[in-house]
Amino acid sequence: MTEALGRENTARAATQPRHAKRPTWIRLGVPATIVVLLVFGSLTTANFLTVSNFLNVLTSVSIVGIIALGMAFVVISGAWADLSVPAVIAAGAIVLLSAQPLVGTALALPLALLVGAVAGCINGALIAYLQASPIVITLGSNIVILGIAQSLVGGKIVYNSDTAASEIVNGRVLGIPFVAVVFLVLAAVSHIVLSRTVWGRWTVATGGNYQAALASGVPVRRVRAGAFALTGVLAAASGCLLALSLQSVRPVIGLDYDFAAFAAIVVGGVSLLGGFGDIPRVLGGLFIVQLLTNIMVLQGLPTAAQGFAKGLVIVFAVALDIKLRRKSGGA
């Protein structure tokens, strides 16, 4: 009886989010930053407060955001990041457009998503079950997958053959860009999974205290492997949306999307060390990074300056997270 109660208490402790209580100024930091950026952009940039500009921001947020949703599960589970995202985006896009003439978009789409799922499962299996380094494995798989994609198309551009599908992707639903609708639906589902389901609690527990979660019966290996599989599927989905939107694909189409998604996750307040974070924070980080980028683009700042500014923001966010974790005894 005592042993059973102890096991139950261990399980409950393991599945509670660690460091959920943070200073008020930290919890309000993300929405406050968004407000500051909106005010700053409206005062310094003539075309900032326009419907067309905000729709452009929403579209840009959506493509990166779909990837960030999956990567958030990876980061929260304590597996750092998935650096194979650019190659999986390219693979999904290339498979979709290459298969279109043969089987049509309706069948090519699930085939592309399957490619992403396979890539994610391989990454997840190597990392979760063989205890391999996530950085090394995903960086290596990025090189391998991208090499395969380049060999399949010979470095050439693959063109879309289904204009009707492209019109849907580039269209709007009740005035909202189609890709934004897809992103918002996926964000809502991800939020429910992470905050309301057992799998979500397991994800937080795995990243917060791996050994305690393992001891309490949480399938920590399956949780981490599942996070990488989810990221693979969503990265492939983003690749498909990009392919249909641009109507052409090159193997480098996914370049830097991993950095953009990772930046949004960290800036939003999701802990790089795992065990803390949620989807609203990811959404906040996405809008901060994209609004900052949008303001710099409208003001004509050079690409190098934009990268420098975003890099400083990320370094500050990571340093702050590490400081808070150490202060609260989480590291």
C-alpha positions as CSV (number, residue, x, y, z in Angstrom):
1,M,0.0,0.0,0.0
2,T,2.8,2.4,1.0
3,E,4.8,1.5,-2.1
4,A,1.8,2.1,-4.3
5,L,1.1,5.5,-2.8
6,G,4.8,6.5,-3.2
7,R,4.7,5.5,-6.8
8,E,1.5,7.5,-7.4
9,N,3.1,10.6,-5.7
10,T,6.2,10.2,-7.8
11,A,4.2,10.0,-11.0
12,R,2.2,13.1,-10.0
13,A,5.4,15.0,-9.2
14,A,7.0,13.9,-12.4
15,T,4.2,15.1,-14.6
16,Q,3.9,18.6,-13.1
17,P,5.5,21.4,-15.1
18,R,8.6,22.6,-13.5
19,H,9.3,26.3,-12.9
20,A,5.7,27.1,-14.0
21,K,5.8,30.0,-11.6
22,R,8.0,32.8,-12.9
23,P,8.2,36.5,-12.0
24,T,5.3,38.6,-13.2
25,W,7.5,40.8,-15.3
26,I,8.7,37.6,-17.1
27,R,5.2,36.3,-17.7
28,L,4.1,39.7,-19.1
29,G,7.3,40.2,-21.1
30,V,6.1,38.6,-24.3
31,P,2.8,40.5,-24.7
32,A,4.4,43.8,-23.5
33,T,7.2,43.3,-26.2
34,I,4.5,42.8,-28.9
35,V,2.8,46.0,-27.8
36,V,6.1,47.9,-27.8
37,L,6.9,46.7,-31.3
38,L,3.4,47.6,-32.6
39,V,3.8,51.1,-31.2
40,F,7.3,51.5,-32.4
41,G,6.5,50.2,-35.9
42,S,3.5,52.5,-36.2
43,L,5.5,55.6,-35.2
44,T,8.6,54.9,-37.4
45,T,7.2,53.1,-40.5
46,A,4.6,54.6,-42.8
47,N,3.2,51.3,-44.2
48,F,3.3,49.4,-41.0
49,L,-0.3,49.9,-39.8
50,T,-1.9,48.6,-42.9
51,V,-4.1,45.6,-43.5
52,S,-1.9,44.3,-46.3
53,N,1.2,44.5,-44.1
54,F,-0.4,42.6,-41.2
55,L,-1.7,39.9,-43.6
56,N,1.9,39.5,-44.9
57,V,3.1,39.2,-41.3
58,L,0.4,36.6,-40.5
59,T,1.4,34.6,-43.6
60,S,5.1,34.7,-42.7
61,V,4.3,33.7,-39.1
62,S,2.2,30.8,-40.3
63,I,4.9,29.0,-42.4
64,V,7.5,29.3,-39.7
65,G,4.9,28.7,-37.0
66,I,3.8,25.3,-38.3
67,I,7.4,24.2,-37.9
68,A,7.7,25.8,-34.5
69,L,4.7,23.9,-33.2
70,G,6.5,20.6,-33.7
71,M,9.9,21.8,-32.6
72,A,8.3,23.1,-29.4
73,F,7.5,19.6,-28.4
74,V,11.1,18.6,-29.1
75,V,12.5,21.5,-27.0
76,I,10.0,21.0,-24.1
77,S,10.8,17.3,-24.0
78,G,14.5,18.3,-23.3
79,A,15.9,17.3,-26.7
80,W,17.2,20.8,-27.6
81,A,16.2,21.2,-31.3
82,D,15.8,19.5,-34.6
83,L,18.3,20.8,-37.2
84,S,17.1,18.5,-40.0
85,V,14.1,20.8,-40.6
86,P,15.5,22.5,-43.7
87,A,16.1,19.2,-45.4
88,V,12.7,17.8,-44.4
89,I,11.0,20.9,-45.8
90,A,12.8,20.5,-49.1
91,A,12.1,16.7,-49.2
92,G,8.4,17.2,-48.6
93,A,8.1,20.0,-51.2
94,I,10.1,18.0,-53.8
95,V,8.1,14.8,-53.2
96,L,4.8,16.7,-53.5
97,L,5.6,18.5,-56.8
98,S,7.4,15.5,-58.3
99,A,4.5,13.1,-57.6
100,Q,1.8,15.5,-58.7
101,P,1.9,14.6,-62.4
102,L,1.8,10.9,-61.5
103,V,-0.8,10.6,-58.8
104,G,-2.3,14.1,-58.4
105,T,-2.0,16.5,-55.4
106,A,-4.5,14.6,-53.3
107,L,-2.3,11.5,-53.2
108,A,1.1,13.3,-53.4
109,L,0.3,15.3,-50.3
110,P,0.1,12.3,-47.9
111,L,3.1,10.8,-49.6
112,A,5.1,14.0,-48.8
113,L,3.9,14.0,-45.2
114,L,4.9,10.3,-44.9
115,V,8.5,11.2,-46.0
116,G,8.6,13.8,-43.2
117,A,7.2,11.2,-40.7
118,V,9.8,8.7,-41.7
119,A,12.6,11.2,-41.3
120,G,11.3,12.3,-37.9
121,C,10.9,8.7,-36.7
122,I,14.5,7.9,-37.7
123,N,15.8,10.9,-35.9
124,G,13.6,10.2,-32.9
125,A,14.6,6.5,-32.7
126,L,18.3,7.3,-32.8
127,I,18.1,10.0,-30.2
128,A,15.6,8.5,-27.8
129,Y,16.5,4.8,-27.9
130,L,20.3,5.0,-28.6
131,Q,20.8,8.1,-26.5
132,A,22.6,9.9,-29.3
133,S,23.1,13.6,-29.3
134,P,20.1,15.4,-30.9
135,I,22.4,18.1,-32.4
136,V,24.7,15.6,-34.0
137,I,22.0,13.3,-35.3
138,T,19.7,15.9,-36.7
139,L,22.6,17.9,-38.3
140,G,23.8,14.7,-39.9
141,S,20.4,13.7,-41.1
142,N,19.9,17.2,-42.5
143,I,23.0,16.7,-44.7
144,V,21.9,13.2,-45.8
145,I,18.3,14.1,-46.6
146,L,19.3,17.2,-48.4
147,G,21.9,15.2,-50.4
148,I,19.2,12.7,-51.4
149,A,16.8,15.5,-52.4
150,Q,19.4,17.2,-54.5
151,S,20.4,13.9,-56.2
152,L,16.7,13.2,-57.0
153,V,16.2,16.5,-58.9
154,G,19.8,17.0,-60.0
155,G,19.9,20.5,-58.5
156,K,17.1,21.6,-60.9
157,I,13.9,23.5,-60.1
158,V,10.7,21.4,-59.8
159,Y,7.6,23.1,-60.9
160,N,4.0,22.8,-59.7
161,S,1.5,21.2,-62.1
162,D,-1.7,21.8,-60.2
163,T,-2.7,25.5,-60.5
164,A,-6.0,24.8,-58.7
165,A,-4.2,23.7,-55.5
166,S,-1.9,26.7,-55.7
167,E,-4.9,29.0,-55.9
168,I,-6.4,27.4,-52.8
169,V,-3.1,27.8,-50.8
170,N,-2.6,31.4,-52.0
171,G,-6.3,32.2,-51.4
172,R,-8.2,33.4,-48.3
173,V,-10.9,32.0,-46.0
174,L,-13.1,34.8,-44.8
175,G,-10.4,37.3,-45.6
176,I,-7.7,35.3,-43.7
177,P,-4.8,33.8,-45.7
178,F,-5.4,30.0,-46.2
179,V,-1.9,29.2,-44.7
180,A,-2.8,31.2,-41.6
181,V,-6.0,29.2,-41.2
182,V,-4.0,26.0,-41.4
183,F,-1.5,27.3,-38.9
184,L,-4.2,28.5,-36.4
185,V,-6.0,25.1,-36.6
186,L,-2.7,23.2,-36.0
187,A,-1.8,25.6,-33.1
188,A,-5.2,25.0,-31.4
189,V,-4.8,21.3,-31.7
190,S,-1.1,21.5,-30.4
191,H,-2.2,23.6,-27.5
192,I,-4.9,21.1,-26.5
193,V,-2.5,18.2,-26.8
194,L,0.3,19.8,-24.8
195,S,-1.9,21.3,-22.1
196,R,-4.9,18.9,-21.8
197,T,-3.7,15.4,-22.6
198,V,-1.6,12.8,-20.9
199,W,0.9,12.9,-23.7
200,G,1.4,16.7,-23.1
201,R,2.0,16.1,-19.4
202,W,4.5,13.4,-20.3
203,T,6.3,15.7,-22.7
204,V,6.7,18.3,-19.9
205,A,7.7,15.7,-17.4
206,T,10.3,14.2,-19.7
207,G,12.0,17.5,-20.2
208,G,11.6,18.7,-16.7
209,N,13.1,15.7,-14.9
210,Y,13.9,12.8,-17.2
211,Q,14.9,10.3,-14.4
212,A,11.9,11.0,-12.2
213,A,9.6,10.7,-15.3
214,L,11.2,7.4,-16.2
215,A,10.9,6.1,-12.6
216,S,7.3,6.9,-12.5
217,G,6.5,5.0,-15.6
218,V,6.4,7.7,-18.2
219,P,7.4,6.3,-21.6
220,V,10.2,8.9,-22.0
221,R,11.8,7.3,-25.1
222,R,8.5,7.2,-26.9
223,V,7.7,10.8,-25.9
224,R,10.9,12.1,-27.4
225,A,10.7,10.0,-30.5
226,G,7.2,11.1,-31.0
227,A,8.3,14.8,-30.7
228,F,10.7,14.3,-33.5
229,A,8.2,12.4,-35.6
230,L,5.7,15.3,-35.2
231,T,8.3,17.8,-36.2
232,G,9.1,15.8,-39.3
233,V,5.4,15.8,-40.3
234,L,4.9,19.5,-39.7
235,A,8.2,20.4,-41.5
236,A,7.0,18.4,-44.5
237,A,3.6,20.1,-44.3
238,S,5.3,23.5,-44.4
239,G,7.3,22.4,-47.4
240,C,4.2,21.4,-49.2
241,L,2.5,24.8,-48.4
242,L,5.7,26.6,-49.6
243,A,5.8,24.5,-52.8
244,L,2.2,25.2,-53.7
245,S,2.5,28.9,-52.8
246,L,5.7,29.5,-54.8
247,Q,4.7,27.0,-57.5
248,S,8.3,25.8,-57.7
249,V,10.9,24.2,-55.5
250,R,14.7,24.1,-55.1
251,P,16.5,21.9,-52.6
252,V,17.5,25.0,-50.6
253,I,13.8,26.0,-50.1
254,G,14.0,25.2,-46.4
255,L,17.2,27.1,-45.6
256,D,17.1,29.0,-42.2
257,Y,13.6,27.9,-41.3
258,D,15.0,25.8,-38.4
259,F,16.7,28.9,-37.1
260,A,13.5,31.0,-37.4
261,A,11.4,28.4,-35.6
262,F,14.0,27.9,-32.9
263,A,14.3,31.7,-32.4
264,A,10.6,32.1,-32.0
265,I,10.4,29.3,-29.4
266,V,13.2,30.7,-27.3
267,V,12.1,34.3,-27.5
268,G,8.6,33.2,-26.5
269,G,9.9,31.9,-23.2
270,V,10.0,28.2,-23.8
271,S,12.9,26.8,-21.8
272,L,15.9,25.6,-23.9
273,L,16.7,23.2,-21.1
274,G,13.3,21.5,-21.4
275,G,10.3,21.0,-19.0
276,F,8.8,24.5,-19.4
277,G,6.7,26.1,-22.1
278,D,3.4,26.1,-23.9
279,I,1.9,27.0,-27.3
280,P,0.8,30.5,-26.4
281,R,4.4,31.3,-25.6
282,V,5.4,30.0,-29.0
283,L,2.8,32.1,-30.7
284,G,4.1,35.2,-28.8
285,G,7.7,34.5,-29.8
286,L,6.6,34.0,-33.4
287,F,4.9,37.4,-33.5
288,I,7.8,39.1,-31.8
289,V,10.4,37.8,-34.2
290,Q,8.3,38.4,-37.3
291,L,7.2,41.9,-36.2
292,L,10.8,42.8,-35.5
293,T,11.8,41.4,-38.9
294,N,9.0,43.2,-40.6
295,I,9.9,46.6,-39.1
296,M,13.6,46.2,-40.1
297,V,12.6,45.2,-43.7
298,L,10.2,48.2,-44.1
299,Q,12.9,50.5,-42.8
300,G,15.4,49.1,-45.3
301,L,17.9,47.7,-42.9
302,P,20.6,45.4,-44.5
303,T,20.2,41.7,-44.1
304,A,23.4,41.5,-42.0
305,A,22.0,44.1,-39.6
306,Q,18.7,42.2,-39.3
307,G,20.5,39.0,-38.5
308,F,22.6,40.8,-35.9
309,A,19.6,42.2,-34.2
310,K,17.7,38.9,-34.1
311,G,20.8,37.2,-32.9
312,L,21.1,39.6,-29.9
313,V,17.4,38.9,-29.0
314,I,18.0,35.2,-29.0
315,V,21.2,35.4,-27.0
316,F,19.4,37.6,-24.4
317,A,16.4,35.2,-24.2
318,V,18.7,32.1,-23.8
319,A,20.8,33.8,-21.1
320,L,17.7,34.9,-19.2
321,D,16.2,31.4,-19.3
322,I,19.4,29.8,-18.0
323,K,19.6,32.4,-15.2
324,L,16.0,31.8,-14.2
325,R,16.5,28.0,-14.2
326,R,19.6,28.3,-12.0
327,K,17.9,30.7,-9.7
328,S,15.0,28.3,-9.2
329,G,17.2,25.2,-8.9
330,G,16.3,23.7,-12.2
331,A,19.8,23.4,-13.6
